[in-house]
Amino acid sequence: MSLGTRGNPGGVPWRDDALQGTGTGADIPADIAYLRSVLPSTTEDAFFDYLCTVDASEVTVTSVPEGSIVFSRVPLLQVKGPLLVVQLLETTLLCLVSYASLVATNAARFRLLAGPQMKLMELGLRRAQGPDGGLSASKYSYIGGFDYTSNILAGKLYGIPVRGTVAHSFIMSFRSLEEVQPRVLSPLEGGEPVDLPSLAESWLQRVCELLGTPSDKPNRGELAAFVSYAIAFPQDFQGLLDTYCVMRSGLPNFCAVALALHQLGYRAIGVRLDSGDLIQQSKETRRVLRACGAHFQVPWFGSIPIAVSNDISERSVEDFVREGSEIDMVGVGTNLVTCPLQPSLGCVYKLVEVNGSPCLKFTEEEEKMTIPGIKAIYRLYDAAGHPFMDLMALENEPSPSVGQELAVHILGRRGEATKIRPSAVKPLHRMYLRDGQVCEELPSLQEVRSHAQASLNLLSPVHRQLRDPQPYPVAVTEKLHLLLVELQNASQ
């Protein structure tokens, strides 16, 4: 299963002039001159003359809507046009589709494991395959179900909500409260400015007394960093708790500054844990936050969001959910954008018909064999509203009818045809490019994301589970099956 989505160079909508090489900064004479320099000297001039005039006026593209779930063997998109033109498009289309679908699918897996309530933040820019890869990963992670990105450029270009946290280096740069400048903060509702370092110091004494922690244990440089951050961002104060020790330093210091801010009318927005046993630390952190909230009569204090990071993987998120952690937000970087469980998506671009004659790539490995002919693709639904099968038919065949029994051949299964009776039938492909012209308005990124999440939610639980899912069947009609057998026999 993968989420089908189309990437695009520079983040611009995919359009017909991109196919023609105009509107994207292409210098056609310079490109042709370069090709002449690398191709054999015997290459005919007519070939280069043709490249100067090629356009997309005869190209037609049908595709699944962006953010749709696509299963193995089902075409993500179909391209019709002059053979040389569609061959020129092969590498570009595969590049635009493969990585986009791979990252969106990887993000969707994290979303399925996390459930609908836990917030997911993409933190992958430092580990991504270069700046372009990082920007792409931010975009496709959002489509797959992540809520935020730490990539500011992705937020600017695509409107993805941006979130970030305090850095360890910031906290480590302070040594004492004397370094805090400026020192004062005015109450939210107005009034005389207050010396926040002194107020936080007094609150730290009370917090340490409540927690039974010696007041000299919390690191004063860390406290200074928290105070300095709070003065700069009093309505967005958050704490990174593990620079020194979570329970003896980070958490008491955070609580002291957050309570000082509360006294001035402000409300802290969260904490982050970045090392150690994140599950146990989240529970201990929640216990302390609730204790402070109850003891100091600050009702919202106990529900301060807890975020975690530190090489988070799918297994990590599974553990968070299974063991009942107190984690509200998860930041995922390396294991999201580099897709270590499957570093590439095996998309292929194969010829299925030439001049009206269906053709077949024959191979002894059945899963690599292409399905011949121009096809219509249908998604079939059961009475509960879940898709239970994708069906490929020849383009000129009538659409399957709701409630009517139909004989199909499931790919990968040998033997007699299977009888099915769909409760609903929906064509999977839509026409996006007709004769070189975009014929349907392209959706916004938010619309693609919403469609992806709706598509995932429609899947039956037996197909949606990530551990040992029930295989989702893809089938062909009787007529397409006979064509496939005929071409197979002719190739042997």
N, C-alpha and C positions, 0 to 999 in steps of 0.2 A: 504494500500500500504506500502511495506517496501523494503529497499534495502538489497538484500541477499548478505551476505559476510561471509566467514569462518574465525573465530579466530584461533589462534594456540598458544600452550603453549610455552612461552619463545620467541615468535616471529619467530620461525623457520618454514619453509614451511611444510605444512601438507604432510606427505609421508607415504609409506607403513610400514617403520620400526617403525614409531610412533604408528601405529595400533598394531604392534606386541609387543610393550613394550621394544624395543631395541633402542639404539641411543638417549635416552632421560634421561639417568642416572638411569633407573629403576633397582632395585635389586630384581630379581624375587624370589629367595629363601627367602629373608626377607619378601617380600610381601605375599608369600604363608604362611609363619609362622605366620604373623599377622592375615591373614584370618582364620587360624586354631584357633587362640586364641579368635576370636569374634563370629565365627559360632558355632552352636550347636555341642556338642561332638559326636552326632550321625551321623554327616556328613561323608559320605563314603570317604575313601582314594582315590578312583578312580576319584572323582571330582577334588581333588587337583592335582592328576597326570595329568589330562586332562588340567588343567590350565597351567601347566608347559610346555605343548607342543602346546598350541593353537597358531595359527598364522593367517595371513590375506591372505593366498595364494588362498583362494576360495572366497574372498570378491570382489564385483564389486560395484562401486559407480558412479552414474550419477548425475549431478547437474547443476543448472543454473550457468553460468559464474559469478564469483565474481563481485559485483557491479551492477547486474541486478535488475530490479524492479520485485518484486514478490507480487502477490495479494493473499488475503485470499482464502484458500482451495487448492491452487496450490502447489504441492510438491516443496520444496526448493531443496531437494536431495532425491534420492532413493538408498537404500542399498540392495544388494542381497548377500546371503551367508548362511552358516550353522546357524540354528536358535540360538544356544547358543552364537555363535560369534557375530551375529548382535545384540543380546540382551545385551551383554557386552558393546557394543559400544553406547548404547542409551544415557546414562547420559553425556558421554564425548562429543558426537556430539551435543547434545542440548546445553551444556555449551558453546561450541565453536561457534555455530551458533547464538544463541539467543541474547546475549549481543552485539555481533559484529553488527548484523543487526539492533538492537534497536538504538544504538548510531549513526550508519551511517544514519539511517532514520531520526533521530532527527536533525542531522547536515544538511541533505538534505532539511528539512523543513525551517531551517534558511536561507539556500542558496536560496531557491525559493522566500522567502519573501524579501531578500536583493536585489535580482536581480544580473545580471552578473558583474556590475561595482564595487559595494561596496566590500571592502576587509573584510574577516572574520578571526579573530584570536582566537584560542582556549586557554583559560586561566583556565582550570578546575582542575589542579593538586591538589590545596589546598582543593577542595571540593569533590574530587573523592572518590570512595569506596576503599581506600587503594592505595599503590604504584602500584600494578598490575592493578587495575582498572583505575588508572590515565594514565598509559602507554597505556593500551588498548584504552581508550577514545581518546587519542591524535591520535592514528593510525586510528580509525574508523571515527573520525570527519573529518580527512583529506580526506578519501574516500568519505564521504558524501558531500564534497564541500568546507570545510574550507581551507584557503590559508596558514595559519601559525599556529604554536604552540609555547607556551612559555616553553614547556617541553624539556629541552636540551637533555635528554636521548632519547626521541622519535626522536629528530633530528639526533642524532648519530646513532641509530639503524636502522631507517627507511628512513632517507634522507628527512624528512619533513622540509620545510623551517622554520627557527626559528626566532621569533621576540619577543621583550620584550620592556618594558618602564621603566622609572625611578620610584623608590619607594618613597612614602611619607616620610618614615623613613629617607631616604637619605637626602631629602630636609630639614627636621626638625632637622637634626644633625648639621646644620650650624647656626651660630649666626651673623657673620659679615664678610666682605671682607678680614679682616686681617687673617682669618683662612685659606684662599686659599693657598695651597702649592702643587706643584710649581705654580708660578704666570705667567710665560711667555709662549708664544706660537709663533712659527715661522710661517711666511706667507707660504701658500701652495706652492708657486713658489720659495720659498727660500728668504733669506734676514735676517735682524737683528730681533731677537726675540722681541716681544712686550709684555708689561705688560697688560695682558688681563683684570684684574679687573678694572684698571684705564680706559681702553678703553671702557669697558662696562658701567662704571659709567657715562662717558661723553655721551654715546649714550642714556642712560636712561633719562638724562636731556632733550635731544631733543625729545625722544618719548613721555615723559610726557607733554611736551609743545604742541606737535601735538595733543595729546588726551585730553588735558585740564585737566589732572590729577595732583594734587600736587605732586611734586617730592619726598616729604617725606613719601608718602603713601606706595609705594612698599616696601615689607619686604626685608631688606638687607641680612638676612640669606638665604632667598630664592634666591636672586641674587647671593650670594656666591656659593650656591649649583649649580646653573646653570653654573656659570663660571668654577667651578671646573670640572664639567662634560664635559664642552666644551673643556677644556684643555686636558682632558684624551681621549675624542672621538670627535675631531674637525670635522671629516667628517660624524659623526653619531649623531650629537647633536639633542636632542629632549627635550621638556619641559612638565612636569606635572603641570598643571596650577592652580589646585584648592586646594592646601595645605592650603592657607590662603584665598585669595579672587581673583577670576579670573580676573575681570576687573580692580581692583585697584592695584593688585600686580603681580599675576602670568603672565598675558599677557604682561604688560609693561616690566617686567623683562625678559621674553622670547624674546620679540622683540629687546630689547637692546643687549642681548648677541648674538642673531642671526645676527643682523646688524653689530656688532663688528666682528663676524666671517666672514661675507661677505666682510668686508673691508680687511680681510687677505686672501681672496680667497676661503673661505669655504662656504658650503651651508647646512643650517639646514634641517632635514628630517621630522619633524612633531611635533605636540603637542597632549596631551591627556587631556580629561575632564573626571572626575571620580565622580561627584556629581552634584546635582541640576537639573535644567531644561536643559537637554543636547541639546535639539533641539534649544531652544532660545540662549543658550550659544554658540552653534556652529555657529549660524548666526552672533552673536555679535563678535565672534572671527574672523570669515571670514571678516567681515566689517573692523575690525582693521588691520588685515593683509594686506588687499587690500589698505587701506589708507596709511599704512607705505610703501608698495611697490610703490605706486604712488608718494608719497611725497618725498621719498628718492631715487627714480629712481632705484628700484630693481625689475624688472619685474616678477621674479619668486616668489617673497615673498607672493603675494596674493593667490598663489595656494599651499601653504604649507599644506600637508595632516593633517586633523583633525581626531583623533581617540577618541573613547569614550568607557567607561566601566561602571560598577556599576550595578550589578545584572540585566544584560540585558536579556529580555525574548523575545518570539516571538512577543508579543504585542508591545514591545519597538521598534523592527525593523520595524514592520508595521507602527508605528507612524512616525518613521524617514523618511520612504519613502513617506507616504501619505502627510506629512506636509512640504515636501521640505526642509529638513535640509541640512546643509553644511557638513555632516559627511562623511568621506571617508573610515574609518575603524572602525569596531566594534569588541570589545573583549568580548567574551561570556565564562562564567565559569560554575557556578552552574546550570543554566537552560539548559546547554548543556549536561554535563557529568552525571548528576543525572536523567535526563529525567523525570521531575516531572509530565508532562502531561500524561505520560504512563510509569510507573517505570519498567515494564517488558513486554517482547514480548511473547505472548502465543504460542510459537512453541511446537509442539507435535511430537512424533515419534511412529507411529502406524503400526501394522502388517496388510498387505493387501493381502498376499497370502502365503499359506503353501503347499509345495510339489505339486505345480501346481494348487491348488484349491483356488480361490479367497475367501477372508473372509471380514467380515464387522463388525465394532464396531457399534452396534445399540443403539440409544438413542432417547428419546423423543424430545431432542433439536436438530433440524435438522442441525444447524451450527456445532455441535460437532460430527456429524456422519461422519465416514470415507468413502472415495470413494474406492471401492474394486478393486483388480487386479493390475498387473504391467501395468503402463501407459506410453504412449508417450504424451508429452505436446507440444502444438503448440501455437504460438502467431500469431494472424490474424491482418492484416493491411488493412486500407481503402485506397481509391484512393489518399488521401492527404498524405499518408505515416505514419499516426498515428495508433498505435495499438488500436483496438477497442474491442478485446475479446481474452481471453485465453481459449483454448479448450483442454480438456482431452479426450484421446482415449485409447482403449486397445492396448497393445504393438503390437499385430499382425494385427491391422487394417491398411489399406492403408492411407497414408498421405493425408490430404485435398488438393485439387487441386485449383490453382489460377483460379478465374473466374467461378468456378463450384458451382452451388447452393448446399447447404448442410443443412440438418435439424439437429438442435441441441437443447438440453434442458438446459436452463440457470438455474444454481443452485439458489435456493431461490424463484423461480417462479413456480407456479403450472399451469397446463393446457397444451395446445398443444405445439408441438415443434415450434421453431423459425427458419425461413429460412434466411440464410446468404449467401453472395457471396464475399469471401475475394479477395482483389486485390494483396495481397502478403501473403505468409505463411512461417514462420520460426520455426524450432524445437527449443524449449526453453532449453532443457537439452542437455548436452554434457557428454561424457564418460571421467572421470578423473582417475578412478582406475579400472583396469581390472585384475581379478584374483590376486589381491594383489599387482599389479605393477602399478605405475603411468604411464599413457599412453598419457598424454598431458602436455606440458610445462606450469608451473604455471606462471601467469602474474606478473609483477612487481607491486608495490604499486601504482606507477604513472599510469600504464596502467589500473588498477582497478578503480582508481579515474576518469580517462578520460572516461571509459566505463559507469560509474555511471552517470556522467554529460550528456553524449550523450543519455543515456536511458531516463533520466528525460526530456530532451529537445524534445524527440520524442513524449512524451505524448501529447494528445490533451489538450488544455487549460481547457476544462470542467472537465477533470479528474485530471489535475495537480493543480488546485486551492485548497487551504487549507481550505477555508470557503465554506461549502455546496457543495462539489464536486459532480458531477454526478457519481453514482456508476459504477465501471468498471465491466462488466459482465464476469463471469467465467462459462463455459458450458461444458457439456459432450456430446459425440456422441450418436446417437440412440442406438447403440449396448451396450455401457457402461451404458446408462440409463436403458435399459432392464435388464441388470445384477444387477444393483443397486435395482431395483424394486423387482426382483426375490428374492434377499437375504433379503430385508426388509420384504417381505411377509413370508419368511421362518422363520424369527426371531420373528414373532408376535404370 
